[in-house]
């Protein structure tokens, strides 16, 4: 078997193990349940109030935005895990393994994407009960959601790994979160991007977050809601192409970027960071 195929299989197995452990550890299980419970509570307090004269419930309008935003936040989760693995020497050990970075990245994508998918499912099922169904919801709409979310995660998670590898350390995560929130704010996840200035629309469309949000809205909102989008259409073909390009580019670029970052790592640097962390905790 080719070394790259072995690395992919190893990464797949590692990702499944990490995902299973996240649901058997009490603290991590609590974190998986906390966000869905809070978001379902938000939808519940919105009640059955309609948005202006559209006849659409506020909860139904908010649901695709919540899904798109939290799927996009996987970028932050990926970069946080990468920073933690750099601190404890996990990346250093992966560097010493043939095709270790390919296996490492595969494992992280599997574990983070699997955790996000589980969180979204835990949220979506009770959310549909709370808001009493959606204006859209035929087989074609659910099929759209079934390909948009996985493709969106594949487009955003490698980008998170690349951004995390460019930061000097764990303290840079705050800056990355600000940048990510800024991208989400410009992406039109919670409001039509057509309400923003013309120049910001081009910036939004250059981000995978915009296309991820557009895909979730296309799946969960009625066709009439597309009138406020760019071009007055959900643009499914463009959405699929844009997310696929981001996914391929990220999966191709992330391993060499991680290898370059790992080349600067050494046992002495890991020990130095660990000693500093112990001094801060003392």
HELIX and SHEET records of a PDB file:
HELIX    1   1 UNK A    3  UNK A   22  1                                  20    
HELIX    2   2 UNK A   26  UNK A   46  1                                  21    
HELIX    3   3 UNK A   58  UNK A   72  1                                  15    
HELIX    4   4 UNK A   74  UNK A   88  1                                  15    
HELIX    5   5 UNK A   90  UNK A   95  1                                   6    
HELIX    6   6 UNK A  100  UNK A  131  1                                  32    
HELIX    7   7 UNK A  139  UNK A  166  1                                  28    
HELIX    8   8 UNK A  170  UNK A  172  5                                   3    
HELIX    9   9 UNK A  173  UNK A  186  1                                  14    
HELIX   10  10 UNK A  193  UNK A  195  5                                   3    
HELIX   11  11 UNK A  198  UNK A  205  1                                   8    
HELIX   12  12 UNK A  208  UNK A  220  1                                  13    
HELIX   13  13 UNK A  223  UNK A  228  5                                   6    
HELIX   14  14 UNK A  230  UNK A  232  5                                   3    
HELIX   15  15 UNK A  236  UNK A  263  1                                  28    
HELIX   16  16 UNK A  267  UNK A  281  1                                  15    
END                                                                             
